[in-house]
């Protein structure tokens, strides 16, 4: 499997976002327009963002904190998929 095929696994996968091909799980999860490596995720907000600012474009989104002080914003589906992918990654493949 090439690196490109592995990177696409998280995007092509079934409902959990994972596709097992040749016993491999993707280390990437697509959040918005980004392929985020699972190992960079520090925490995922349990509640959606709400600041009340009329110009805020992250209202109702879940913050995903990454190492290096970066954050990305995930909708409900992306948040749930990311959490499931991390759990599957930590539990190991069911081969």
Buried (B, 14 or more C-beta within 10 A) or exposed (E): EEEEBBBBBBEEBEEBBBBBBEEBBBBBBBBEEEBBBBEBBEEBBEEBEEEEEEEEEBEEBBBBBBEEEEEBBBBEEBBBBBBBBBEBBEEEEEE
